[in-house]
């Protein structure tokens, strides 16, 4: 009598699982400005294979090539926390060739100024100012919103293509929406030159969701809370900062 063996179902790996160790062997320094989502961000970076150091000391930035500046809440408190030695160290490292990723309020701090609770100067690493979203929509803007490419401005810079590979469709694609990502904010960049706009989203008005110039870039959304798409963006940044460019459009 013959017996049939049970047929095993193939193991389907989740998009998140496929990203584990995607940036193995990299290192990131996460800057603690007093208001960052440090725990979740550090766990996400370590899941991707990065060695992570969290610091509020300017001296710890010496010689580092991969810097991440997170932030939550209002613009002014972390801005004041960075004044002095940390601000000087950030500028020095960027000038020396380091890569810098700002996240949420950390992203906003990269710009020239912010209007929240009165005008406050930013770090001046990206052009534009942070203004309030329209009161015609619920604020803060909390939840998942699709990213959209910046159209009609020619080819994006290579840094933008590499950061957003697998997250945003190429400009030449017929698709007009990218991944849904997670936002928590009431303010967003405005008056950003087209050359520095890497992706947009809409809540009350179109706003710049991803911006950058050269090795300085940032996201208004939280990649560490944005599922596989957010992890992919973080992996892209880690690999960019270590000279390991990856252009695959698949997660």
C-alpha beads as a LAMMPS data file, in Angstrom:
LAMMPS data file: protein, C-alpha beads

251 atoms
250 bonds

1 atom types
1 bond types

-500.0 500.0 xlo xhi
-500.0 500.0 ylo yhi
-500.0 500.0 zlo zhi

Masses

1 110.0

Atoms # bond

1 1 1 0.000 0.000 0.000
2 1 1 1.411 3.336 -0.974
3 1 1 1.306 6.286 1.300
4 1 1 1.489 9.861 0.141
5 1 1 3.668 12.339 1.893
6 1 1 2.105 15.595 3.043
7 1 1 2.784 18.456 0.708
8 1 1 4.501 21.248 2.548
9 1 1 3.469 24.773 1.753
10 1 1 6.243 27.109 0.711
11 1 1 7.331 29.531 3.391
12 1 1 6.406 33.029 2.309
13 1 1 8.735 35.584 3.801
14 1 1 7.105 38.844 4.822
15 1 1 8.352 42.143 3.348
16 1 1 9.607 43.152 6.795
17 1 1 11.513 39.894 7.311
18 1 1 13.202 40.293 3.924
19 1 1 14.706 43.559 5.131
20 1 1 16.482 42.072 8.155
21 1 1 20.230 42.739 7.962
22 1 1 19.802 44.636 4.674
23 1 1 22.373 47.147 5.919
24 1 1 24.578 44.720 7.845
25 1 1 27.998 46.063 8.752
26 1 1 26.959 49.725 8.779
27 1 1 27.094 52.163 11.691
28 1 1 24.865 55.106 12.610
29 1 1 25.123 57.780 15.266
30 1 1 21.684 58.916 16.454
31 1 1 21.715 62.429 17.882
32 1 1 19.666 62.890 21.045
33 1 1 18.172 66.386 20.989
34 1 1 15.963 65.608 23.966
35 1 1 12.755 64.854 22.065
36 1 1 13.520 62.014 19.643
37 1 1 11.810 58.662 19.174
38 1 1 15.136 57.081 20.091
39 1 1 14.031 53.600 21.153
40 1 1 11.963 52.691 18.092
41 1 1 14.458 54.274 15.719
42 1 1 17.434 52.484 17.273
43 1 1 15.598 49.150 17.132
44 1 1 14.765 49.683 13.459
45 1 1 18.375 50.497 12.594
46 1 1 19.660 47.475 14.506
47 1 1 17.088 45.235 12.802
48 1 1 18.638 46.332 9.509
49 1 1 22.068 45.272 10.773
50 1 1 23.531 48.623 11.804
51 1 1 25.638 49.280 14.864
52 1 1 23.925 52.176 16.648
53 1 1 25.252 54.781 19.068
54 1 1 22.883 57.304 20.661
55 1 1 24.539 60.464 21.923
56 1 1 23.985 64.053 23.023
57 1 1 27.727 64.789 23.031
58 1 1 29.273 66.740 20.161
59 1 1 32.576 64.942 20.713
60 1 1 30.972 61.624 19.724
61 1 1 30.414 62.920 16.191
62 1 1 34.164 63.089 15.497
63 1 1 35.022 60.959 12.495
64 1 1 31.467 59.625 12.036
65 1 1 30.053 59.335 8.531
66 1 1 26.396 58.402 9.148
67 1 1 24.313 60.719 11.346
68 1 1 20.587 60.567 12.128
69 1 1 18.703 63.451 13.763
70 1 1 15.220 62.423 14.997
71 1 1 12.687 64.612 16.759
72 1 1 9.071 64.821 17.892
73 1 1 6.938 67.639 19.287
74 1 1 7.558 71.337 18.717
75 1 1 10.369 72.962 16.737
76 1 1 11.940 75.211 19.376
77 1 1 12.969 72.842 22.235
78 1 1 15.237 70.572 20.157
79 1 1 16.561 73.590 18.275
80 1 1 17.711 75.152 21.543
81 1 1 19.157 71.812 22.674
82 1 1 21.389 71.705 19.591
83 1 1 22.799 75.216 19.947
84 1 1 26.498 75.510 20.601
85 1 1 28.868 72.581 20.349
86 1 1 26.438 70.083 18.775
87 1 1 25.349 72.502 16.058
88 1 1 28.969 73.321 15.270
89 1 1 29.884 69.632 15.180
90 1 1 26.992 68.841 12.842
91 1 1 28.086 71.496 10.366
92 1 1 31.706 70.386 10.588
93 1 1 30.861 66.741 9.946
94 1 1 28.628 67.576 6.964
95 1 1 31.356 69.772 5.496
96 1 1 33.815 66.922 6.024
97 1 1 31.660 64.498 4.027
98 1 1 29.263 62.921 6.549
99 1 1 25.710 61.953 5.601
100 1 1 22.823 63.342 7.662
101 1 1 19.198 62.167 7.815
102 1 1 16.616 64.250 9.685
103 1 1 13.340 62.647 10.798
104 1 1 10.072 64.500 11.597
105 1 1 11.035 67.500 13.749
106 1 1 14.689 66.591 13.177
107 1 1 13.927 67.021 9.473
108 1 1 12.278 70.391 10.105
109 1 1 15.362 71.586 11.990
110 1 1 17.458 71.172 8.834
111 1 1 15.684 74.137 7.220
112 1 1 16.303 77.878 7.481
113 1 1 13.608 78.719 10.045
114 1 1 10.397 77.554 11.705
115 1 1 7.207 79.459 12.585
116 1 1 5.944 77.255 15.435
117 1 1 5.425 79.347 18.629
118 1 1 7.128 82.302 16.945
119 1 1 9.963 82.396 14.459
120 1 1 13.032 80.317 15.334
121 1 1 16.092 79.877 13.188
122 1 1 16.900 76.380 11.935
123 1 1 20.225 74.753 11.154
124 1 1 20.226 76.261 7.667
125 1 1 21.318 73.063 5.915
126 1 1 18.295 73.030 3.592
127 1 1 16.478 76.031 2.051
128 1 1 12.897 76.709 3.138
129 1 1 10.900 77.400 6.277
130 1 1 8.526 75.385 8.430
131 1 1 4.925 76.652 8.364
132 1 1 1.619 75.418 9.753
133 1 1 -0.653 73.220 7.660
134 1 1 -4.122 74.667 6.898
135 1 1 -6.678 74.719 9.696
136 1 1 -9.267 73.476 7.199
137 1 1 -8.120 69.901 7.912
138 1 1 -7.695 68.065 11.242
139 1 1 -4.419 68.861 12.953
140 1 1 -2.149 67.286 13.842
141 1 1 -2.004 65.211 10.702
142 1 1 -1.788 61.671 12.105
143 1 1 -1.848 58.553 9.982
144 1 1 -0.860 56.927 6.711
145 1 1 -0.535 59.049 3.580
146 1 1 0.959 58.151 0.182
147 1 1 4.151 59.722 -1.046
148 1 1 4.155 61.240 -4.521
149 1 1 7.102 62.000 -6.787
150 1 1 8.106 65.542 -7.659
151 1 1 7.018 65.827 -11.286
152 1 1 7.941 68.241 -14.047
153 1 1 11.371 69.128 -12.683
154 1 1 13.585 66.789 -14.680
155 1 1 15.407 63.781 -13.322
156 1 1 15.862 63.643 -9.531
157 1 1 19.414 63.743 -8.175
158 1 1 21.084 60.358 -7.708
159 1 1 20.930 60.709 -3.902
160 1 1 17.132 61.034 -4.104
161 1 1 16.789 58.026 -6.378
162 1 1 18.953 55.924 -4.066
163 1 1 17.222 57.034 -0.846
164 1 1 13.757 56.392 -2.257
165 1 1 14.465 53.178 -4.208
166 1 1 11.687 50.727 -3.394
167 1 1 9.657 53.490 -1.715
168 1 1 8.704 55.832 -4.555
169 1 1 8.090 54.913 -8.221
170 1 1 10.640 56.300 -10.691
171 1 1 9.649 59.604 -12.303
172 1 1 9.335 57.913 -15.707
173 1 1 6.902 55.331 -14.286
174 1 1 3.186 55.551 -15.045
175 1 1 2.530 55.193 -11.311
176 1 1 1.859 58.441 -9.520
177 1 1 1.810 57.295 -5.896
178 1 1 4.427 55.622 -3.784
179 1 1 4.282 53.852 -0.455
180 1 1 1.933 54.922 2.321
181 1 1 4.001 56.221 5.241
182 1 1 3.170 57.352 8.770
183 1 1 2.948 61.048 9.658
184 1 1 2.439 62.892 12.962
185 1 1 2.774 66.669 12.471
186 1 1 1.036 70.026 12.189
187 1 1 3.865 71.892 10.428
188 1 1 5.778 71.141 7.254
189 1 1 8.393 72.724 4.961
190 1 1 7.285 75.469 2.585
191 1 1 9.122 77.559 -0.005
192 1 1 11.565 74.744 -0.793
193 1 1 13.261 75.062 -4.215
194 1 1 12.207 72.377 -6.685
195 1 1 15.774 71.085 -6.823
196 1 1 15.596 70.128 -3.127
197 1 1 12.107 68.535 -3.251
198 1 1 12.422 64.740 -3.439
199 1 1 8.838 63.677 -2.638
200 1 1 5.542 65.255 -1.635
201 1 1 2.396 64.347 0.271
202 1 1 -0.891 66.166 0.799
203 1 1 -2.852 67.145 3.909
204 1 1 -4.797 70.350 3.416
205 1 1 -2.091 71.412 0.957
206 1 1 0.736 69.660 -0.834
207 1 1 3.856 69.693 1.337
208 1 1 7.435 68.517 0.993
209 1 1 7.601 65.085 2.623
210 1 1 11.190 64.291 1.612
211 1 1 13.853 66.882 0.824
212 1 1 17.577 66.950 0.427
213 1 1 20.721 68.410 -1.026
214 1 1 23.696 66.168 -1.547
215 1 1 24.424 64.227 1.617
216 1 1 21.853 66.127 3.761
217 1 1 18.310 64.796 3.550
218 1 1 15.243 64.130 5.635
219 1 1 11.667 62.897 5.916
220 1 1 8.648 64.561 7.478
221 1 1 7.216 61.105 8.205
222 1 1 8.537 58.528 10.667
223 1 1 10.308 55.757 8.714
224 1 1 10.690 53.695 11.899
225 1 1 6.865 53.589 12.140
226 1 1 6.184 53.165 8.405
227 1 1 6.473 49.414 8.016
228 1 1 8.556 47.817 5.241
229 1 1 8.702 51.047 3.197
230 1 1 10.180 52.977 6.121
231 1 1 12.688 50.228 6.865
232 1 1 13.705 50.188 3.224
233 1 1 14.347 53.944 3.285
234 1 1 16.482 53.609 6.424
235 1 1 18.424 50.742 4.835
236 1 1 18.933 52.821 1.698
237 1 1 20.306 55.690 3.788
238 1 1 22.647 53.461 5.790
239 1 1 24.023 51.900 2.631
240 1 1 24.370 55.284 0.908
241 1 1 26.365 56.646 3.828
242 1 1 28.721 53.673 3.577
243 1 1 29.169 53.794 -0.178
244 1 1 26.982 50.750 -0.809
245 1 1 24.410 52.100 -3.225
246 1 1 21.349 49.960 -3.961
247 1 1 18.922 50.840 -6.736
248 1 1 16.515 47.884 -6.744
249 1 1 12.918 49.091 -6.789
250 1 1 11.728 45.998 -4.928
251 1 1 11.431 45.879 -1.135

Bonds

1 1 1 2
2 1 2 3
3 1 3 4
4 1 4 5
5 1 5 6
6 1 6 7
7 1 7 8
8 1 8 9
9 1 9 10
10 1 10 11
11 1 11 12
12 1 12 13
13 1 13 14
14 1 14 15
15 1 15 16
16 1 16 17
17 1 17 18
18 1 18 19
19 1 19 20
20 1 20 21
21 1 21 22
22 1 22 23
23 1 23 24
24 1 24 25
25 1 25 26
26 1 26 27
27 1 27 28
28 1 28 29
29 1 29 30
30 1 30 31
31 1 31 32
32 1 32 33
33 1 33 34
34 1 34 35
35 1 35 36
36 1 36 37
37 1 37 38
38 1 38 39
39 1 39 40
40 1 40 41
41 1 41 42
42 1 42 43
43 1 43 44
44 1 44 45
45 1 45 46
46 1 46 47
47 1 47 48
48 1 48 49
49 1 49 50
50 1 50 51
51 1 51 52
52 1 52 53
53 1 53 54
54 1 54 55
55 1 55 56
56 1 56 57
57 1 57 58
58 1 58 59
59 1 59 60
60 1 60 61
61 1 61 62
62 1 62 63
63 1 63 64
64 1 64 65
65 1 65 66
66 1 66 67
67 1 67 68
68 1 68 69
69 1 69 70
70 1 70 71
71 1 71 72
72 1 72 73
73 1 73 74
74 1 74 75
75 1 75 76
76 1 76 77
77 1 77 78
78 1 78 79
79 1 79 80
80 1 80 81
81 1 81 82
82 1 82 83
83 1 83 84
84 1 84 85
85 1 85 86
86 1 86 87
87 1 87 88
88 1 88 89
89 1 89 90
90 1 90 91
91 1 91 92
92 1 92 93
93 1 93 94
94 1 94 95
95 1 95 96
96 1 96 97
97 1 97 98
98 1 98 99
99 1 99 100
100 1 100 101
101 1 101 102
102 1 102 103
103 1 103 104
104 1 104 105
105 1 105 106
106 1 106 107
107 1 107 108
108 1 108 109
109 1 109 110
110 1 110 111
111 1 111 112
112 1 112 113
113 1 113 114
114 1 114 115
115 1 115 116
116 1 116 117
117 1 117 118
118 1 118 119
119 1 119 120
120 1 120 121
121 1 121 122
122 1 122 123
123 1 123 124
124 1 124 125
125 1 125 126
126 1 126 127
127 1 127 128
128 1 128 129
129 1 129 130
130 1 130 131
131 1 131 132
132 1 132 133
133 1 133 134
134 1 134 135
135 1 135 136
136 1 136 137
137 1 137 138
138 1 138 139
139 1 139 140
140 1 140 141
141 1 141 142
142 1 142 143
143 1 143 144
144 1 144 145
145 1 145 146
146 1 146 147
147 1 147 148
148 1 148 149
149 1 149 150
150 1 150 151
151 1 151 152
152 1 152 153
153 1 153 154
154 1 154 155
155 1 155 156
156 1 156 157
157 1 157 158
158 1 158 159
159 1 159 160
160 1 160 161
161 1 161 162
162 1 162 163
163 1 163 164
164 1 164 165
165 1 165 166
166 1 166 167
167 1 167 168
168 1 168 169
169 1 169 170
170 1 170 171
171 1 171 172
172 1 172 173
173 1 173 174
174 1 174 175
175 1 175 176
176 1 176 177
177 1 177 178
178 1 178 179
179 1 179 180
180 1 180 181
181 1 181 182
182 1 182 183
183 1 183 184
184 1 184 185
185 1 185 186
186 1 186 187
187 1 187 188
188 1 188 189
189 1 189 190
190 1 190 191
191 1 191 192
192 1 192 193
193 1 193 194
194 1 194 195
195 1 195 196
196 1 196 197
197 1 197 198
198 1 198 199
199 1 199 200
200 1 200 201
201 1 201 202
202 1 202 203
203 1 203 204
204 1 204 205
205 1 205 206
206 1 206 207
207 1 207 208
208 1 208 209
209 1 209 210
210 1 210 211
211 1 211 212
212 1 212 213
213 1 213 214
214 1 214 215
215 1 215 216
216 1 216 217
217 1 217 218
218 1 218 219
219 1 219 220
220 1 220 221
221 1 221 222
222 1 222 223
223 1 223 224
224 1 224 225
225 1 225 226
226 1 226 227
227 1 227 228
228 1 228 229
229 1 229 230
230 1 230 231
231 1 231 232
232 1 232 233
233 1 233 234
234 1 234 235
235 1 235 236
236 1 236 237
237 1 237 238
238 1 238 239
239 1 239 240
240 1 240 241
241 1 241 242
242 1 242 243
243 1 243 244
244 1 244 245
245 1 245 246
246 1 246 247
247 1 247 248
248 1 248 249
249 1 249 250
250 1 250 251
